[in-house]
Amino acid sequence: MRKPRLVRAISAATALALLSALTGCATPAPRMAPNPVGGGLNERAERLILVTIANPGGAMLSEPGSTPRGYDLIGPYAVSNQARAVTAALEREYGLQEVRAWPIAPLGVQCLVFALPPEVDRAELLRRLAADRRVRVTQPMQVFDALGSHDSSGQLPATTSTTFGASSGSLATYGYNDPYVGLQHGFAAIQAGAAQQWSRGEGVSIAIIDTGVEVGHPDLAGRVASARNFIDNDMAAFETDRHGTGVAGIIGADANNNLGIVGVAPAARLQIYKACEPLQPQSLEAQCNSFTLALALDAAIAAGAQIVNLSLGGPPDPLLAQLISYGQRRGMVFVGAVPEDGRLDGFPLGIAGVIAVDQTERAGTPDAVLHAPGRDVLSLAPAGRYDFATGSSFAAAHVTGAIALLRARVPGLDAATLFAVLQRTRTHDEQGDRINVCAALAAVEPQDDCTHSARAVATATVMH
């Protein structure tokens, strides 16, 4: 529906002031903007291609069938008449059918998903399009996998008191009042508790590009700044997605709230972008594609995310590489997970500057990789519960949280410096190679000291 010109012209500052006047001091709920644009593409990927064309200028409102960015109140980057004409010409000349479209502001392009004509060889058509001067990028529609699996350790219930924690030794060991902290071996192994005497991730925004997340989970209260769905309009299913919920919990679960677990960076603000579809309801197995990931990366860039967690992997992807390179030039740090085959040449790890993370428990990965716990990791699960999971997805989440602690303390740290300090200060013992975030903080801020006990640190670190 076309928005009135007057509404589009309202400044963001004015809109925020009006919102504040209407709502008083209440904290607004995370904005769950429905974007029914990416569903159903994974299953059809073999007969789809992705094309970008120049999109200079354009009207304030995008064409029907293409969803505007909608990140702000100034007006979305939209589709120009020139881009419309080129799209129509490509469809006519190559026998293509537009399936999805989205204008990507950072790259100045219109991104198009085309279905191929029957019996047309995709590789040959891509070669022809690559030679067409009207086309910026042409590539197959590619599919990417979330890198996590379920463990048999058993699901834990929602918690409402410290009774379980006292019996598990969490209070005696750590000083936090979160009942399951004593079961968080990953949190302990990277010295996150000791690090939180110096930093909790204050002022750092983290984009999680994944499945949906249970943003209403009690242990994420106040942690989620925004949430968007690039798969469908099913926000109920968004809240039941398992993989993203687990990743979000490791990074940003609340601390000292008498509930569940502690996130590595419990004061960071999370942006949730659903670009991956679970293969089954509440399954840790999920898939994303080039188009939905491009939409999510575009949103993270527009929202000013400082760190982006990509616990997924797949083949190299030219469009996604362009978006990450654009974000890196703006100071964004990207963290990716090493796939099961250990290869570092796909997406996102094959892009220079992306920080690669593998599980501590997997030996043989190269020095170009950071390590963190990724086996039997306890985190959040839908319906307000807690569960264990395994995979480099969750190792990457530990590192993302650690980087948030470092950047909150020293905001100017770039990806190369962050990787170097985490690698140089890592711990290596009989339990394996892993980051030590407290030692890394002491390295970047020499007055910091990791000799205090985690119990004393946590006792002084009250979130509320």
Buried (B, 14 or more C-beta within 10 A) or exposed (E): EEEEEEEBEEEEEEBEEEEEEEEEEEEEEBEBBBBEBBBEBBEEBEBBBBBBBBBEEBEBBBBEEBBBBBBEBEBBBBBBEBBBEBBEEBBEEBBBEBBBBBBBBBBBBBBBBBBBEEEEEBEEBBEEBEEBEBBBBBBBBBBBBBBBBBBEBEEBEBBEEBEBBBEBEBBEBBBBBBBBBBBBBBBBBBBBBBBBBBBBBBBBBBBBBBBBBBBBBBBBBBBBBBBBBBBBEBBEBBBBBBBBBBBBBBBBBBBBBBBBBBBBBBBBBBBBBBBBBBEEEBBBBBBBBBBBBBBBBBBBBBBEBBBBBBBBBBBBBBBBBBBBBBBBEEBBBBBBBBBEEEEBEBBBBBBEBBBBBBBBBBEEBEEEBBBBBBBBBBBBBBBBBBBBBBBBBBBBBBBBBBBBBBBBBBEEBBBEEBBBBBBEBBBEEEEBBBBBBBBBBBBBBEEBEBEEBBBEBBBEBEBE
